[in-house]
Structure formats: C-alpha cells, structure tokens
Amino acid sequence: MNSLTTEDLPPLLRGVRVGPYDLPNRVIMAPLTRMRAADGNLPRPLNAEYYRQRAGAGLIITEATPVSPYGHGYADTPGIHTPEQTEAWKLVTRAVHEAGGRIFLQLWHVGRQSHPVLQPGGVLPVGPSAVMSGEDSPTRQGLLPQPVPRALELSEIPGIVEQFRQGAINAKLAGFDGVEVHGANGYLLDQFLHDNSNLRTDEYGGSIENRARFFLEVTAAVTSVWGGDRTGVRISPGGEFGGVNDSNRLALFSHLVKQLNRFSLGYIHLVVPRVVRGEDVAMRFNLGPEIFRPLITGDTKLIAAGGYKFADANETIAKGWADMIAFGRLFISNPDLPHRFAVGAPLNPYDRSTFYGGDAAGYTDYPALADAVASAR
C-alpha cells in the first residue's frame, strides 16, 4: 500500500513553517477566555490539563493574558505581570511540551473594557479617550456596565508599552514558544486605532498614522524580546465588539498591515466576525483575509479566524487567502480536533453555558475520540 503524501492531505492538515517552527498541521487553537484562573490570577493544574489535551493543534494560542494589573476586564483570568503568575504558567508550557505541542501566549490589555471592581483600588479603567464602550464586564458580581474610562495621559503611554515588553519577557521565562499581541476585539490597542474611540489631539490621535502609533510601538517592544519570527499579532478589521468603529476601516487596517511588515512577524492573525448582535458584519465590511493577504510580505503567515468549519477552512487555504485557520468553539468541545478532522469523525457539540467560568465541567471533560469510542463499547 502506498503511503499518503503531503499533497494527498487536505490543505488544513498539511504542515507549515512559522518562524523557526515546523508545525504539523494548520489547525490553530484560537485564544479563548475561559475565566478559570486561581486567586491571584494564577494559572493552575486544571488549566495545564486543558491545554495539554489540545496539544495536537498545529499551534496553541493561549487565552488573552493581561500584562498589567490594570489590564484585566474579566474575572478570574490569568495574568503575566507578577513573578507568581510567570512561575504558574510553567505548569501549562511544561504540559503542552511534554505532549509534543507548541504554545504562544497572547498578551493583553483590555483598556476601557473593564469595571472598577476589576481594577486595583477600584479606579476607573483607562482608554485613549473618555468614551464609553457600551459593553458589560463579567465580574464575580455578574455583568456590570463599563463606565466612561479615564483618558490616558500622554506621559502614561510609554509605561504601558513597557508593560507589554515585560509581559513578553515573562512569557519567555515561563517557557512559551512565542507570543501574540492582542490588537483586536475592541481592547486597548484596537481602541487607539478607531476614530470613534480615539479622540486624542496629540501624536497618538487624529490621522491614521498617529492612531496606529501605539500599536506599532507595542509590537516593536515585544519583538525586541522575541524577534519578529516568534511574534504574532491579532487584528479584527471588521470587528465592532467593544463599541469600536472607524470612518475608513479599509484604509486604517491596510496601513497597519503594511507597517507591520517591517517586523517580519511569524504571523498576522485576522479575526473575521461572522455575527455581532445578529448582524452579518463580515459581509457588511467585506474585510476578510482575501483583502489583506496580498499586503503581507516576506515569510509572515496569515491565520484566519471566525466560525470556520472543515470545508471552508480548506477552501480558504487552497485559494491562498490564509495559511492557517484558528478554531475556537470547536476546540473547546473537541480536544483532539485535528485528529477528528483527519479521520472524518463526528464532532462533540459545545455547551455555551460553560464557556465562561466554572471548573472542569465544559472545560476538561469533553472526550477525545478514542475515549468516546472506548466508552461506547
């Protein structure tokens, strides 16, 4: 019997080189906030087991992880801004590496998408300008409306850039294989980009070039630690989450992607929101990977994310619109997702009620295919 060649495999299951790493497939585990950290925003053994189960992904990107005590916007999320958090993340990286996987840490600051109960000292969250998001924050007291944030002083911005740099250093100390800068979904970097959330009149506001400045400074700080090839960046050109909008999204994100080329990144991770509040925003803005892939130069890869299934994921790669596809909800309920794709096995359904917060239920108790078959005998 002849063995399968790479060309015989569906595009999603073929290997790909990202920076210095040869990944076994193009099935990427998307960053997923699950709100299951221990007190002190510490990763714990339960988190290590969750990621270990999913080590068959071509690459795991962790849940968004704040670089500052003021960068938290969800209860019980792990941080990367204290020595204790850095040490605790070693449980996760060790577990994933022992299972043969690769894992990047996603660096995060939520900016205005927070609430004083989640802030040290009960202070207001910060943003580029004093403009409310219109969203709610998940706290231990339930969902609380996000207040009007405090506008960052010009003198404070270098300190936040430094927090991202230190977070990148801490990620390296914790044993990660690389990092991803979270610049999407209406969080702090994204707030600086959009002209409805950034009303500044200094060098960080006004023109597209000025509004992109903070994003690019953070990317420069992070790549100074990891190099470009072990750094990824996440963007959401069509996203409205967090109340962000812009008068010229195409020009804004085309400029940003072209500027990111100078860092020779491992990848750009592009989120294509399929539905926001019941409306098809991807179609409305027409800002999918096919728009931005031609703007990316060198060896930088493109990850596309946003409700993909096996068939359209393969089609997107085959058309050259993306190099890899990130899966979120499907990875929650199918820890062995690449294997299930490879053998054409049915997928476990996911339970939305367990997405945010809780314990092992809906987190580490979804069966792998082998376990499901064994229990059915």
N, C-alpha and C positions, 0 to 999 in steps of 0.2 A: 504494500500500500504506500502511495506517495504521501509524504507529509505536506501539510499546508505551508505555502509560502506567505510572506508578508502581504503580497498583492492579493492573495485569496481572502484575507481578512477584511471585514468591513472597516472603513476608514477610522471609526471610533476606537477600534481595538488594535490599531497599529501603533507601534512605538513612536516616540517623538523626542527630540533633544531640546531641552530648555536650559539655557545657560550651560553649566557644566554637567547637567544630569541627563542621563538617558532614561526616560520614563517608559514603562512597559505598555502603557495604553494612553488614550486621550480622554479618559473618563475622569474628570476632576471633581473632587468633593468641594462643593461651594462652602464659603463661610456661613455658618448658621448659628445665630444667637439662640442659646437654649436655656440660659438662666439657671444653671445648676452648680455654680461655684460654691465653695465653702465660705464661712465667715472670714472676713479679711480679703474677699475677692480672690481666694486661692483656688487653683485647680486641685482636684482631689482624685483618689483612686478610681472613682466612678467615671470621671472624665477620661482618665487614661484608658479604661476598658472600652469606652465608647469609640475613641479614636483608633485603638488597636483593632477593633472589629472591622474597621473600614480601611485598613492599610492596603487593600488591593487596588485602591484608586491609583491612577497614574500619579496624582499629587493630591494631598490633603491640604486645604487652606483652612486654618482654624477659625472658630468663631471670632468675631471682632473683639479686640482686646485693648482697653484703654491704656494710653501712655501716661496718663495723669490722673490723680485722684479727682480732679475736676472734669475729667473726660468721660465719666460714667453717666449713662442715661437710662439704664435698665437695672433692676435689682439683680443681685447675685450673678454678676458677670465677672469672669476672671480678669485681672489686670496684669500689667507688665511694668509697673512703676515702683515696686519695692523689692528688696532682696528676697523676702519670703515668697513673693509671687514667682520670681525668677527661679528660685530653687524648686518650688512646687511644680512648675511646668516641666521639669526634668522627668517627672513621672510619665508625662504624656510622650515626650520625644523618645524616651527610652523604650516605651511600649511599642510605639509605631516602628522604630528602627529594628527592634527585635523581631517584628512581624514582617520585615522586608519593605516597609513603606518609606515615602518621603513626605515631609510636612513643613509647610511655611506658616509663620504666624502673621495674622492680619493686625496691623497697627491702627488704632482708632482714637478719635476724639469726637464726641457727639456734638460739641458746641452747644447751640441753643436747644437741642433736642434733649432736654433734661428738666429736672424739677429740684427745687431747694432741698427736698428730703433726701435726694441722692448726692448732694453736694456737701463737702466738708464745711461745717459751721453753718449749714443752712443758707448759704449765699445764693444769689441768682446765678444761673448758668450764663455762659458768655457766648457771644456771636460776633460777626463782623459789624453788625449794626443792631440797634434796639428795635428789631422787627420780630413779632411773634410768629411761631411756626404754624399754629393752628392744630398741632397734634397733642396726643396724650403720652405720658410716660408710665411704663409699667413699674410700679413700686410695690413694696411689701404691704402697702395700704390700698392696693388696687391701682386702677388707672387714674392719674391726676393730670389736669390740663397744664401744659407747659406755659410758663409765664413769659412776659416780654423779657428778653435777655438783657444783660448788661453789655454794651458795646465795648469791645477790646480797645484799650489804649494802644497807640502806635508802639509805645515802649514795651508792651507785653508780648508782642508778636514774636520777636526773636526767642523769648523764653519757651514758647510753645514749639517752635521749630526745634529747639534743643531737647525738649521732652520727647519728640519723635526720634531724634538721634539717640538719646539714651535708651529709649524703648528698643531700638534696633540693636544696640549693644547688649541689652539684657536678653534679647531673643537669641543672640549668638551664644551668650553664656549658658542659656537654658538648653542648648543643643539642637536648635532648629536648623533646617537646611536652607532657609531663606526667609524673606518677609514680604508681605504685601501691604502697600499703603492704601488705606481705605479712603478713597476720594469720591465715593458715590453716595447715593441714597439720602441726600439732604443733610449729611453730617458736616462737620466743621469745614473741611476743605471744599466741599460742594457748596456750602453757604457762601464762601468767599467768591466762588465762580459766578453765581447767578445774580443778575441785576435787580431782582425783586427782594433778595435777602441781603445784598451788599450795597448799601447806600453811602459808602465811605467817599470822602473827597480827598484823601491822601494818596500815597503811592500804591495803596492796596485796593483802590476803588476807582470807579469811572470807566476807563477803557477796558477792553478785553485783556489787553496785555497786563494792566495793573491788577485786574481781578484774578488772573492766573498766577500772579507772582508768588503768593503764599504757597499754593500747591507745588510750584516748582522749587521753591526754597526747601520745603519739607522733603521732596524727592531727592534733592541734592544732599541733604543731611543724611538721609537713610542710605543712599548709595555710597556715601563716604565711608560707611561702616561695612556694607555688604558687597560693594561693587554693583554695577548695573545688572550683571547677568544672574545674580541671585536675589533680585528685587523685582516684584510685580507691582502694578498699580491698578486699582479698580475705579472705573468711572461708569456713570449712568446718564448718557446724553439725553435719553428720553424720559428720565425719571422725574416724578413730581412728589415723591414721598418726602415728608418733612416740610412741605409747603414751598419748595423751590421752583422757580420758573425764570425764564430768560427771554428777552425780546428777540434774540437771534441765536438759538441753540446750535445750529449748524456751524456758524462762524466761530462761536465760542469753543466748541469741542474740536473743531478742525484745527484751530490754533493750538489748543492744549496738546493734542496728539502729536502735532508736528514738533512742538517744543520738547515733548517727552522723548523724541527720537535721540536727542543729544546724550541721553543717559545710557543708551544701548541696553535697555531693560531686558530681563528674561521674558517678560510678557506684559501685555496690557489686557486687563480683564474687563470686558464690556458687558454691562447688565442691560438686557432688553426687557423692560417691564411689559408684561402682556396685558395686565389688567390693574387699574388703580380705581377704587371706588366704582367698580362696574363698567368702566370705560376702557376701550382698547387704545391705550396711549402709545403703544409701539407703532400702530398704524397711523395714528394722528400725527406723530412727529417724524415718522419714517427715518429713524436714526439707528438702524441695525448694523451688524458687523460688516455687511457689504459696503456700507458708506465709508467706514473708517479703515478697513484692512488695506486699501491701496495707499493710505497715507503713512503706514508704518514701514520703516526702513530697517535694513540690516537683518540680524538674526532674531529680532524681537518677535515673539509669537503673539497670537491673539486668542484669548479664551472668550467664548460667548456663553452667556447665562440667561435663563429666563424661560422656564417652563418647557424645555426641550424634552422630547421623547426619543427613543432609539432611532426611528426612521428619519425624522427631520434633523437630528443631530448628525447622522451620517451624511445626509444631503448637504448640510451646511459646510461640512469639512470638504466633501467632494467638489463643491463649487468653488473652493478656495476662499470662502468668506471668513472662515475661522480655522485655527489649527487644533483647538481643543474645545470641549464643551463641559461646562460646570453644571452639576446636578445638585439640587438642594433637597426638596421634599422626597424624591425617590431614594436618596442616600439615607435619609432619616429612617425609612422603613425597610430598606434593603441594604444591610451592611456589606453584603457581597455583590453589589450592583454590577461591577464589570463581569463577574463570573456568570451572573444571570443573563446579562446581555449576550455573552459568548455562547451559551448553550440554549438560548431561546426559552428560558424558564419564565414562568409567570412571576409577577412582582407582588410583594406584600403591599396591601393598602396601608396608607398612613392615617394616623389619628390626630387631627388638628388640635384636639383638646389637650394633648400632652406636649405640644411643641415648646411652650414656654413655661419653665419652672417645673418643679416636681422632683421625682427621684428616678429610679430605674425604669418605671413603667413608661413605655413610649420612648425610651432612651436607649437602654442596652438590652431590652428583652425582645426585640424583633429577631426572628430566627433567620440564620443563614440557610441556604438551600439544603445543604447536607443535613442540618439539624431538623429541618422541616420534613424531609423525606424519611429520616430515621424515626421521627415521632409518629409518622403516618403508618408505619409498618405494624 
